[in-house]
């Protein structure tokens, strides 16, 4: 239950909250941040406690000190756009901190060229819609950010041209997907069917870009499986929890606790904060702000 210290207002939240409950929780956190900063600090402490409790359930708590070893993290489109600030300020801070912590922990950070193409397409489409004033069915964090900032189409096109340069400022390198190796090929059509059944993609290109990213991670691992994320060789880091769940279920081979090809930005940030809490002391607060912002936005 959530109880407002000032008003005594309470709402019960179940184990699997629905959209309306998530909205209420988000509004509650937003209210505390804006109106009751002392209470918001208490809520932040709860978030930190939840993150610290994760360490108690690690198979080897000493692993929090382990650095990444020859492991490369590949960003998805939404994470990269958030880090660059094109999804709004609330999402920017935790995304940037995640990339910084990955670099500090010894991981290399990259972005597939097809992910860069998707980012560029999103920015260019925003520029076209704003230029034509065709905003009737426009939605999404990126175009809302550009409209809020009042950016001109020419400025958005310039940002699209400089994506590679701007990503490099966060130690993110753009690379092509690996070549196909018959020994490590997967049935991409079956994976696409599994992902679409869970996520219901409205854009087929987005579906196949996700398939290409996951398939690339599997080829980069070259048959290697591990229970230690720091030694997993390659990871696809995404903001899409449903994608991670679908991939994990589809790729499961009965081996318990093997690191899946895809992980969420939230779970990875949690682990990294446990490793380097003093390098990102504001990460729990920024994550909380980003979460309550996302929860209170209208859906498509």
Helices and strands as residue ranges (DSSP letters): E 2-3, E 10-11, H 19-35, H 37-56, G 61-65, E 72-75, H 77-84, H 89-104, E 108-112, H 113-132, H 141-149, H 153-161, H 163-168, E 172-175, G 182-184, H 188-199, H 204-221, G 229-231, E 234-238, H 241-251, E 262-264, H 265-275, G 277-279, H 283-295
